[in-house]
């Protein structure tokens, strides 16, 4: 019911030419007196708390540069003594349109030496071979692991792959 009343209230604020409150109440099958009673009703304690939490969440989000998601914001609220569930924090962040910026993954790149000679292509980009062991290509890369970087060198026989 509140959604219908909120819709009527939002449409009332639009420029002239739209249906009257009486007409909109009739179309949405709600009473006109119910709409005016809803509009004059003070906000409930839960609604007031949601507004206060939304303000705190917005302030924390800005304080941490927009990098904290709902889990970290929830943890910060608990640290300050605010008793709130993570789902409510997530819902309020969604209503406020707050989306955490995800840091870019760390990627190490190599910079070639500008004075080094160009690599030599001994196979002239032809990776076919008729017999095993006549043409072998290789590559080297590195993989990040829990214990550090692991270097991987691979050899591929062009005939058998």
CORDA-V457858 format. One record per helix or strand of 2 or more residues. SS is the DSSP state (@ for helix, = for strand). FROM is the first residue (numbers start at 0). LEN is the number of residues. Records with the same first field share a line. If there is no record, write none. Layout:
SS: FROM-LEN, FROM-LEN
This chain:
@: 1-11, 20-8, 31-9, 44-19, 69-10, 85-11
=: 135-10, 147-10
